[in-house]
Amino acid sequence: MKRLINTFLFSSFIFSQYPADSLFSSPDNSITQKIFLYPIAKWQGISYGNRTMNCQFFPSCSNYGAQAIHEKGVLSGLFITSDRIIRCNHTAYSVHNKMGGKFHNDGRLVDQVNYDVLSKTKKSPILAAGLSMVVPGLGRVYAGRPKDGAFGFLMSVLAINAGARSLKKESFLSPLYISMALTFYGGEIYGAYRTAKYYQPL
């Protein structure tokens, strides 16, 4: 069985076409990480080369998510990915400009998983995280990103509502909906902390 798995992983690496394929094939990943990396790799098979699905960020949200899960593990990686999805909205470009963010040579907004440009403002990352723990999105509002906060609040409420309804109906998909709700909630707490710590206007 082990030989079969290794053969599959080796062949996956040989026939890799997209960035997430290579991360999926890495021997450094646990089985759980591979389970979450697999759909990202398959999504890239659809999204890559499709101009209507171009991401405004570098790396793209799918690459960012794959890197986060690969480098940080499943739980932290999902929170980090959720935060990026929230920030990938129509206000991203103007906010990136205000915070003095870098641009890739093709014009995309550079935003790495391991971001290290600390904020020069006095916004408290701990307070931001605490506010989003009480009301999802509130920490981003405090940190100066009200539109991200509103979007994060909406996504969290929709996910939590879907989870609550699935429990009420005793749906067999309840674990999936609850996991999504926890992911967006945790992502909001992490996102608020990161927004206050790094993503501030000049």
FIKOLZA-1660 file (N, C-alpha, C; in steps of 0.1 Angstrom, whole numbers, plus 5000, padded with zeros to 4 digits):
% residues 202
   i   px   py   pz ch aa at
   1 5008 4988 5000  A  M  N
   1 5000 5000 5000  A  M CA
   1 5009 5013 5000  A  M  C
   2 5019 5012 5008  A  K  N
   2 5028 5024 5009  A  K CA
   2 5035 5026 4996  A  K  C
   3 5039 5015 4989  A  R  N
   3 5045 5017 4976  A  R CA
   3 5035 5023 4966  A  R  C
   4 5023 5019 4967  A  L  N
   4 5012 5024 4958  A  L CA
   4 5011 5040 4960  A  L  C
   5 5010 5044 4972  A  I  N
   5 5009 5058 4976  A  I CA
   5 5021 5066 4970  A  I  C
   6 5033 5060 4973  A  N  N
   6 5045 5067 4968  A  N CA
   6 5045 5068 4953  A  N  C
   7 5041 5058 4946  A  T  N
   7 5040 5058 4931  A  T CA
   7 5031 5069 4927  A  T  C
   8 5019 5070 4933  A  F  N
   8 5009 5080 4930  A  F CA
   8 5015 5094 4932  A  F  C
   9 5021 5096 4944  A  L  N
   9 5027 5109 4947  A  L CA
   9 5038 5113 4937  A  L  C
  10 5046 5103 4933  A  F  N
  10 5057 5106 4924  A  F CA
  10 5051 5109 4910  A  F  C
  11 5041 5102 4906  A  S  N
  11 5035 5105 4892  A  S CA
  11 5028 5118 4893  A  S  C
  12 5022 5122 4904  A  S  N
  12 5016 5135 4905  A  S CA
  12 5026 5146 4904  A  S  C
  13 5038 5144 4909  A  F  N
  13 5049 5154 4908  A  F CA
  13 5053 5155 4893  A  F  C
  14 5055 5144 4887  A  I  N
  14 5060 5143 4873  A  I CA
  14 5051 5151 4864  A  I  C
  15 5037 5149 4866  A  F  N
  15 5028 5155 4857  A  F CA
  15 5022 5168 4862  A  F  C
  16 5029 5174 4872  A  S  N
  16 5024 5187 4877  A  S CA
  16 5024 5198 4867  A  S  C
  17 5013 5205 4867  A  Q  N
  17 5011 5216 4857  A  Q CA
  17 5009 5229 4864  A  Q  C
  18 5005 5229 4876  A  Y  N
  18 5002 5242 4883  A  Y CA
  18 5009 5242 4896  A  Y  C
  19 5011 5254 4902  A  P  N
  19 5019 5255 4915  A  P CA
  19 5014 5247 4926  A  P  C
  20 5001 5246 4928  A  A  N
  20 4996 5238 4939  A  A CA
  20 4998 5223 4937  A  A  C
  21 5000 5218 4925  A  D  N
  21 5003 5204 4922  A  D CA
  21 5017 5201 4929  A  D  C
  22 5026 5210 4927  A  S  N
  22 5039 5207 4933  A  S CA
  22 5039 5207 4948  A  S  C
  23 5031 5216 4954  A  L  N
  23 5029 5216 4969  A  L CA
  23 5022 5204 4974  A  L  C
  24 5012 5200 4966  A  F  N
  24 5004 5187 4969  A  F CA
  24 5014 5175 4970  A  F  C
  25 5023 5175 4960  A  S  N
  25 5032 5163 4959  A  S CA
  25 5044 5163 4968  A  S  C
  26 5045 5174 4976  A  S  N
  26 5057 5175 4985  A  S CA
  26 5056 5164 4996  A  S  C
  27 5067 5157 4999  A  P  N
  27 5067 5147 5009  A  P CA
  27 5066 5153 5024  A  P  C
  28 5067 5166 5025  A  D  N
  28 5067 5173 5038  A  D CA
  28 5052 5175 5043  A  D  C
  29 5042 5172 5034  A  N  N
  29 5029 5174 5039  A  N CA
  29 5023 5161 5046  A  N  C
  30 5015 5163 5055  A  S  N
  30 5007 5152 5062  A  S CA
  30 4996 5148 5052  A  S  C
  31 4990 5137 5055  A  I  N
  31 4978 5133 5047  A  I CA
  31 4967 5143 5048  A  I  C
  32 4965 5149 5060  A  T  N
  32 4955 5159 5062  A  T CA
  32 4957 5171 5053  A  T  C
  33 4970 5176 5053  A  Q  N
  33 4973 5187 5044  A  Q CA
  33 4971 5184 5029  A  Q  C
  34 4974 5171 5025  A  K  N
  34 4971 5167 5011  A  K CA
  34 4956 5167 5008  A  K  C
  35 4948 5163 5018  A  I  N
  35 4934 5163 5015  A  I CA
  35 4929 5178 5012  A  I  C
  36 4935 5188 5019  A  F  N
  36 4930 5201 5017  A  F CA
  36 4937 5208 5005  A  F  C
  37 4949 5203 5001  A  L  N
  37 4956 5208 4990  A  L CA
  37 4951 5203 4977  A  L  C
  38 4945 5191 4977  A  Y  N
  38 4941 5184 4965  A  Y CA
  38 4930 5193 4957  A  Y  C
  39 4919 5198 4964  A  P  N
  39 4909 5206 4957  A  P CA
  39 4915 5219 4952  A  P  C
  40 4925 5224 4959  A  I  N
  40 4931 5237 4954  A  I CA
  40 4938 5234 4941  A  I  C
  41 4946 5223 4940  A  A  N
  41 4953 5219 4928  A  A CA
  41 4943 5217 4917  A  A  C
  42 4932 5210 4919  A  K  N
  42 4922 5208 4909  A  K CA
  42 4915 5221 4905  A  K  C
  43 4913 5230 4914  A  W  N
  43 4907 5243 4911  A  W CA
  43 4916 5251 4901  A  W  C
  44 4929 5250 4903  A  Q  N
  44 4939 5257 4895  A  Q CA
  44 4938 5251 4880  A  Q  C
  45 4935 5239 4879  A  G  N
  45 4933 5233 4866  A  G CA
  45 4922 5240 4858  A  G  C
  46 4912 5246 4865  A  I  N
  46 4901 5253 4859  A  I CA
  46 4904 5268 4857  A  I  C
  47 4910 5274 4868  A  S  N
  47 4912 5288 4868  A  S CA
  47 4924 5293 4861  A  S  C
  48 4935 5285 4860  A  Y  N
  48 4947 5290 4853  A  Y CA
  48 4945 5292 4839  A  Y  C
  49 4949 5303 4833  A  G  N
  49 4948 5306 4819  A  G CA
  49 4934 5311 4815  A  G  C
  50 4925 5313 4825  A  N  N
  50 4912 5318 4823  A  N CA
  50 4912 5333 4827  A  N  C
  51 4911 5342 4818  A  R  N
  51 4912 5356 4821  A  R CA
  51 4901 5361 4830  A  R  C
  52 4889 5355 4829  A  T  N
  52 4878 5360 4838  A  T CA
  52 4881 5356 4853  A  T  C
  53 4890 5347 4855  A  M  N
  53 4893 5343 4869  A  M CA
  53 4907 5347 4874  A  M  C
  54 4913 5357 4867  A  N  N
  54 4925 5362 4871  A  N CA
  54 4924 5368 4885  A  N  C
  55 4934 5366 4893  A  C  N
  55 4934 5371 4907  A  C CA
  55 4943 5384 4907  A  C  C
  56 4938 5394 4915  A  Q  N
  56 4945 5407 4916  A  Q CA
  56 4958 5406 4924  A  Q  C
  57 4959 5395 4932  A  F  N
  57 4971 5394 4941  A  F CA
  57 4982 5385 4935  A  F  C
  58 4994 5387 4939  A  F  N
  58 5005 5378 4937  A  F CA
  58 5011 5374 4950  A  F  C
  59 5012 5361 4954  A  P  N
  59 5006 5350 4946  A  P CA
  59 4991 5351 4946  A  P  C
  60 4985 5344 4937  A  S  N
  60 4970 5343 4936  A  S CA
  60 4964 5337 4949  A  S  C
  61 4952 5339 4951  A  C  N
  61 4945 5334 4963  A  C CA
  61 4947 5319 4964  A  C  C
  62 4946 5311 4953  A  S  N
  62 4947 5297 4953  A  S CA
  62 4962 5293 4957  A  S  C
  63 4972 5300 4951  A  N  N
  63 4986 5297 4955  A  N CA
  63 4989 5301 4969  A  N  C
  64 4983 5312 4973  A  Y  N
  64 4985 5317 4987  A  Y CA
  64 4979 5307 4997  A  Y  C
  65 4967 5302 4994  A  G  N
  65 4961 5292 5003  A  G CA
  65 4969 5279 5003  A  G  C
  66 4974 5275 4992  A  A  N
  66 4982 5262 4991  A  A CA
  66 4995 5264 4999  A  A  C
  67 5001 5276 4998  A  Q  N
  67 5013 5278 5005  A  Q CA
  67 5011 5279 5020  A  Q  C
  68 4999 5285 5024  A  A  N
  68 4996 5287 5038  A  A CA
  68 4994 5273 5044  A  A  C
  69 4986 5264 5038  A  I  N
  69 4984 5251 5043  A  I CA
  69 4997 5243 5043  A  I  C
  70 5005 5244 5033  A  H  N
  70 5018 5237 5032  A  H CA
  70 5027 5241 5043  A  H  C
  71 5028 5254 5045  A  E  N
  71 5038 5260 5054  A  E CA
  71 5034 5260 5069  A  E  C
  72 5021 5263 5071  A  K  N
  72 5016 5266 5085  A  K CA
  72 5007 5254 5090  A  K  C
  73 5004 5244 5082  A  G  N
  73 4995 5234 5087  A  G CA
  73 4980 5237 5083  A  G  C
  74 4972 5227 5085  A  V  N
  74 4958 5229 5080  A  V CA
  74 4950 5240 5087  A  V  C
  75 4950 5239 5101  A  L  N
  75 4942 5249 5108  A  L CA
  75 4946 5263 5106  A  L  C
  76 4959 5266 5108  A  S  N
  76 4964 5280 5106  A  S CA
  76 4962 5283 5091  A  S  C
  77 4966 5274 5083  A  G  N
  77 4965 5276 5068  A  G CA
  77 4951 5280 5064  A  G  C
  78 4941 5274 5069  A  L  N
  78 4927 5277 5065  A  L CA
  78 4923 5291 5070  A  L  C
  79 4927 5295 5082  A  F  N
  79 4925 5308 5088  A  F CA
  79 4931 5319 5079  A  F  C
  80 4944 5316 5075  A  I  N
  80 4952 5325 5067  A  I CA
  80 4945 5327 5053  A  I  C
  81 4941 5316 5048  A  T  N
  81 4934 5316 5035  A  T CA
  81 4921 5323 5035  A  T  C
  82 4913 5321 5046  A  S  N
  82 4900 5328 5048  A  S CA
  82 4903 5343 5048  A  S  C
  83 4913 5347 5055  A  D  N
  83 4916 5362 5056  A  D CA
  83 4919 5367 5042  A  D  C
  84 4927 5360 5034  A  R  N
  84 4930 5365 5021  A  R CA
  84 4918 5366 5012  A  R  C
  85 4909 5356 5013  A  I  N
  85 4897 5357 5005  A  I CA
  85 4888 5369 5008  A  I  C
  86 4888 5372 5021  A  I  N
  86 4881 5384 5026  A  I CA
  86 4887 5397 5020  A  I  C
  87 4900 5397 5020  A  R  N
  87 4907 5409 5015  A  R CA
  87 4907 5410 5000  A  R  C
  88 4904 5400 4993  A  C  N
  88 4904 5400 4978  A  C CA
  88 4891 5405 4973  A  C  C
  89 4889 5418 4975  A  N  N
  89 4877 5425 4970  A  N CA
  89 4880 5437 4962  A  N  C
  90 4870 5445 4959  A  H  N
  90 4872 5456 4950  A  H CA
  90 4880 5468 4956  A  H  C
  91 4881 5468 4969  A  T  N
  91 4889 5478 4976  A  T CA
  91 4904 5475 4977  A  T  C
  92 4908 5463 4974  A  A  N
  92 4922 5459 4976  A  A CA
  92 4932 5468 4970  A  A  C
  93 4930 5472 4957  A  Y  N
  93 4940 5480 4950  A  Y CA
  93 4942 5493 4957  A  Y  C
  94 4932 5500 4960  A  S  N
  94 4933 5514 4967  A  S CA
  94 4940 5512 4980  A  S  C
  95 4936 5502 4988  A  V  N
  95 4942 5501 5001  A  V CA
  95 4956 5497 5000  A  V  C
  96 4960 5488 4991  A  H  N
  96 4974 5484 4988  A  H CA
  96 4982 5496 4985  A  H  C
  97 4977 5505 4977  A  N  N
  97 4984 5518 4973  A  N CA
  97 4986 5526 4986  A  N  C
  98 4976 5528 4994  A  K  N
  98 4977 5536 5006  A  K CA
  98 4987 5531 5016  A  K  C
  99 4988 5518 5017  A  M  N
  99 4998 5512 5026  A  M CA
  99 5012 5511 5021  A  M  C
 100 5014 5516 5008  A  G  N
 100 5027 5516 5002  A  G CA
 100 5031 5502 4998  A  G  C
 101 5022 5493 4995  A  G  N
 101 5024 5479 4991  A  G CA
 101 5032 5478 4978  A  G  C
 102 5039 5467 4976  A  K  N
 102 5046 5465 4964  A  K CA
 102 5038 5459 4953  A  K  C
 103 5042 5460 4941  A  F  N
 103 5035 5455 4929  A  F CA
 103 5044 5446 4921  A  F  C
 104 5038 5435 4916  A  H  N
 104 5045 5425 4908  A  H CA
 104 5048 5432 4894  A  H  C
 105 5057 5426 4886  A  N  N
 105 5060 5433 4873  A  N CA
 105 5048 5432 4864  A  N  C
 106 5038 5424 4867  A  D  N
 106 5026 5423 4858  A  D CA
 106 5014 5432 4864  A  D  C
 107 5017 5439 4875  A  G  N
 107 5008 5448 4880  A  G CA
 107 5000 5443 4892  A  G  C
 108 5001 5430 4895  A  R  N
 108 4994 5424 4906  A  R CA
 108 4999 5429 4920  A  R  C
 109 4991 5429 4930  A  L  N
 109 4995 5433 4943  A  L CA
 109 5002 5422 4951  A  L  C
 110 5015 5425 4955  A  V  N
 110 5023 5416 4961  A  V CA
 110 5019 5414 4976  A  V  C
 111 5015 5402 4980  A  D  N
 111 5010 5399 4993  A  D CA
 111 5014 5385 4997  A  D  C
 112 5025 5383 5003  A  Q  N
 112 5031 5370 5007  A  Q CA
 112 5024 5364 5020  A  Q  C
 113 5025 5351 5021  A  V  N
 113 5020 5345 5033  A  V CA
 113 5028 5350 5045  A  V  C
 114 5041 5350 5044  A  N  N
 114 5050 5355 5055  A  N CA
 114 5053 5370 5052  A  N  C
 115 5043 5378 5055  A  Y  N
 115 5044 5393 5053  A  Y CA
 115 5052 5398 5065  A  Y  C
 116 5061 5408 5063  A  D  N
 116 5070 5412 5074  A  D CA
 116 5071 5427 5075  A  D  C
 117 5063 5435 5068  A  V  N
 117 5064 5449 5069  A  V CA
 117 5054 5454 5080  A  V  C
 118 5060 5457 5092  A  L  N
 118 5052 5460 5103  A  L CA
 118 5046 5474 5102  A  L  C
 119 5034 5475 5108  A  S  N
 119 5026 5488 5108  A  S CA
 119 5034 5498 5117  A  S  C
 120 5033 5511 5112  A  K  N
 120 5039 5521 5120  A  K CA
 120 5028 5529 5128  A  K  C
 121 5016 5524 5128  A  T  N
 121 5005 5530 5135  A  T CA
 121 5004 5524 5149  A  T  C
 122 4996 5530 5158  A  K  N
 122 4994 5525 5171  A  K CA
 122 4983 5516 5173  A  K  C
 123 4977 5511 5162  A  K  N
 123 4966 5501 5163  A  K CA
 123 4971 5488 5170  A  K  C
 124 4963 5484 5180  A  S  N
 124 4967 5472 5187  A  S CA
 124 4962 5459 5180  A  S  C
 125 4971 5450 5176  A  P  N
 125 4967 5437 5170  A  P CA
 125 4959 5429 5179  A  P  C
 126 4962 5429 5192  A  I  N
 126 4955 5421 5202  A  I CA
 126 4941 5426 5204  A  I  C
 127 4939 5439 5204  A  L  N
 127 4926 5445 5206  A  L CA
 127 4918 5443 5193  A  L  C
 128 4924 5444 5182  A  A  N
 128 4917 5441 5169  A  A CA
 128 4912 5427 5169  A  A  C
 129 4920 5417 5173  A  A  N
 129 4916 5403 5173  A  A CA
 129 4905 5401 5183  A  A  C
 130 4906 5408 5195  A  G  N
 130 4895 5406 5205  A  G CA
 130 4882 5412 5200  A  G  C
 131 4882 5423 5193  A  L  N
 131 4870 5429 5188  A  L CA
 131 4863 5420 5178  A  L  C
 132 4871 5413 5169  A  S  N
 132 4866 5404 5159  A  S CA
 132 4861 5391 5165  A  S  C
 133 4866 5388 5177  A  M  N
 133 4862 5376 5184  A  M CA
 133 4848 5379 5189  A  M  C
 134 4845 5391 5193  A  V  N
 134 4831 5395 5198  A  V CA
 134 4822 5397 5186  A  V  C
 135 4826 5405 5176  A  V  N
 135 4818 5407 5164  A  V CA
 135 4827 5405 5152  A  V  C
 136 4825 5395 5145  A  P  N
 136 4834 5393 5133  A  P CA
 136 4834 5405 5124  A  P  C
 137 4846 5410 5120  A  G  N
 137 4847 5421 5112  A  G CA
 137 4850 5434 5119  A  G  C
 138 4847 5435 5132  A  L  N
 138 4848 5447 5140  A  L CA
 138 4863 5451 5141  A  L  C
 139 4871 5441 5143  A  G  N
 139 4886 5443 5144  A  G CA
 139 4892 5450 5132  A  G  C
 140 4887 5446 5120  A  R  N
 140 4892 5452 5108  A  R CA
 140 4887 5466 5107  A  R  C
 141 4875 5469 5111  A  V  N
 141 4870 5483 5112  A  V CA
 141 4879 5491 5121  A  V  C
 142 4882 5486 5133  A  Y  N
 142 4890 5493 5142  A  Y CA
 142 4904 5496 5136  A  Y  C
 143 4909 5486 5128  A  A  N
 143 4922 5488 5122  A  A CA
 143 4922 5496 5109  A  A  C
 144 4911 5502 5106  A  G  N
 144 4910 5511 5095  A  G CA
 144 4906 5505 5081  A  G  C
 145 4901 5493 5082  A  R  N
 145 4896 5486 5069  A  R CA
 145 4881 5483 5070  A  R  C
 146 4872 5493 5071  A  P  N
 146 4858 5491 5073  A  P CA
 146 4851 5483 5062  A  P  C
 147 4856 5484 5050  A  K  N
 147 4849 5476 5039  A  K CA
 147 4853 5461 5040  A  K  C
 148 4866 5459 5043  A  D  N
 148 4870 5445 5046  A  D CA
 148 4862 5439 5058  A  D  C
 149 4860 5448 5068  A  G  N
 149 4853 5444 5080  A  G CA
 149 4839 5440 5077  A  G  C
 150 4832 5448 5068  A  A  N
 150 4818 5446 5064  A  A CA
 150 4817 5433 5057  A  A  C
 151 4827 5431 5048  A  F  N
 151 4827 5419 5039  A  F CA
 151 4830 5406 5048  A  F  C
 152 4839 5408 5058  A  G  N
 152 4842 5397 5067  A  G CA
 152 4830 5393 5076  A  G  C
 153 4823 5404 5080  A  F  N
 153 4811 5402 5089  A  F CA
 153 4801 5394 5081  A  F  C
 154 4798 5398 5068  A  L  N
 154 4788 5392 5060  A  L CA
 154 4791 5377 5057  A  L  C
 155 4804 5374 5054  A  M  N
 155 4808 5361 5051  A  M CA
 155 4807 5352 5063  A  M  C
 156 4811 5357 5075  A  S  N
 156 4810 5350 5087  A  S CA
 156 4796 5347 5091  A  S  C
 157 4787 5357 5090  A  V  N
 157 4773 5355 5094  A  V CA
 157 4766 5345 5084  A  V  C
 158 4769 5346 5072  A  L  N
 158 4763 5336 5062  A  L CA
 158 4768 5322 5065  A  L  C
 159 4781 5320 5068  A  A  N
 159 4786 5307 5072  A  A CA
 159 4781 5302 5085  A  A  C
 160 4780 5310 5095  A  I  N
 160 4775 5306 5108  A  I CA
 160 4760 5303 5107  A  I  C
 161 4752 5311 5099  A  N  N
 161 4738 5308 5097  A  N CA
 161 4736 5294 5090  A  N  C
 162 4745 5292 5080  A  A  N
 162 4744 5279 5072  A  A CA
 162 4747 5267 5082  A  A  C
 163 4756 5269 5091  A  G  N
 163 4760 5259 5100  A  G CA
 163 4748 5256 5110  A  G  C
 164 4742 5267 5115  A  A  N
 164 4731 5266 5125  A  A CA
 164 4719 5259 5118  A  A  C
 165 4716 5263 5106  A  R  N
 165 4705 5257 5099  A  R CA
 165 4707 5242 5096  A  R  C
 166 4719 5239 5092  A  S  N
 166 4722 5225 5089  A  S CA
 166 4721 5216 5102  A  S  C
 167 4725 5222 5113  A  L  N
 167 4723 5215 5126  A  L CA
 167 4708 5213 5130  A  L  C
 168 4701 5223 5127  A  K  N
 168 4686 5223 5130  A  K CA
 168 4679 5212 5122  A  K  C
 169 4684 5211 5109  A  K  N
 169 4678 5201 5100  A  K CA
 169 4684 5188 5101  A  K  C
 170 4694 5186 5110  A  E  N
 170 4701 5174 5112  A  E CA
 170 4707 5169 5099  A  E  C
 171 4712 5178 5091  A  S  N
 171 4718 5174 5078  A  S CA
 171 4731 5166 5080  A  S  C
 172 4733 5157 5071  A  F  N
 172 4746 5149 5071  A  F CA
 172 4758 5158 5067  A  F  C
 173 4755 5170 5061  A  L  N
 173 4765 5180 5057  A  L CA
 173 4768 5189 5068  A  L  C
 174 4762 5188 5080  A  S  N
 174 4765 5197 5091  A  S CA
 174 4779 5198 5094  A  S  C
 175 4787 5188 5095  A  P  N
 175 4802 5190 5098  A  P CA
 175 4809 5199 5088  A  P  C
 176 4805 5198 5075  A  L  N
 176 4811 5206 5065  A  L CA
 176 4807 5221 5068  A  L  C
 177 4794 5224 5070  A  Y  N
 177 4790 5237 5072  A  Y CA
 177 4795 5243 5085  A  Y  C
 178 4796 5235 5095  A  I  N
 178 4802 5240 5108  A  I CA
 178 4817 5243 5106  A  I  C
 179 4823 5235 5099  A  S  N
 179 4838 5237 5096  A  S CA
 179 4840 5250 5089  A  S  C
 180 4831 5253 5079  A  M  N
 180 4832 5265 5072  A  M CA
 180 4830 5277 5081  A  M  C
 181 4820 5276 5089  A  A  N
 181 4817 5287 5099  A  A CA
 181 4829 5290 5108  A  A  C
 182 4835 5279 5113  A  L  N
 182 4846 5281 5122  A  L CA
 182 4858 5286 5115  A  L  C
 183 4860 5282 5102  A  T  N
 183 4871 5287 5094  A  T CA
 183 4869 5302 5092  A  T  C
 184 4858 5307 5088  A  F  N
 184 4856 5321 5086  A  F CA
 184 4857 5329 5099  A  F  C
 185 4851 5324 5109  A  Y  N
 185 4852 5330 5122  A  Y CA
 185 4867 5332 5127  A  Y  C
 186 4874 5320 5126  A  G  N
 186 4888 5321 5130  A  G CA
 186 4896 5330 5120  A  G  C
 187 4893 5329 5108  A  G  N
 187 4899 5338 5098  A  G CA
 187 4897 5353 5101  A  G  C
 188 4885 5356 5106  A  E  N
 188 4883 5370 5109  A  E CA
 188 4891 5375 5121  A  E  C
 189 4893 5366 5131  A  I  N
 189 4901 5369 5143  A  I CA
 189 4916 5371 5138  A  I  C
 190 4920 5361 5130  A  Y  N
 190 4934 5362 5125  A  Y CA
 190 4936 5374 5116  A  Y  C
 191 4926 5377 5107  A  G  N
 191 4927 5388 5098  A  G CA
 191 4927 5401 5105  A  G  C
 192 4919 5403 5115  A  A  N
 192 4919 5415 5123  A  A CA
 192 4933 5418 5129  A  A  C
 193 4939 5407 5135  A  Y  N
 193 4952 5408 5141  A  Y CA
 193 4962 5412 5130  A  Y  C
 194 4962 5406 5119  A  R  N
 194 4972 5408 5108  A  R CA
 194 4969 5422 5102  A  R  C
 195 4957 5426 5101  A  T  N
 195 4954 5440 5095  A  T CA
 195 4960 5451 5104  A  T  C
 196 4958 5449 5117  A  A  N
 196 4964 5459 5126  A  A CA
 196 4979 5459 5127  A  A  C
 197 4985 5447 5125  A  K  N
 197 4999 5446 5126  A  K CA
 197 5007 5450 5113  A  K  C
 198 5001 5447 5102  A  Y  N
 198 5008 5449 5089  A  Y CA
 198 5001 5459 5079  A  Y  C
 199 4988 5457 5077  A  Y  N
 199 4981 5464 5066  A  Y CA
 199 4976 5477 5070  A  Y  C
 200 4985 5487 5071  A  Q  N
 200 4981 5500 5075  A  Q CA
 200 4985 5511 5064  A  Q  C
 201 4977 5521 5062  A  P  N
 201 4981 5532 5052  A  P CA
 201 4993 5539 5057  A  P  C
 202 5001 5545 5048  A  L  N
 202 5013 5552 5052  A  L CA
 202 5009 5565 5059  A  L  C
% end
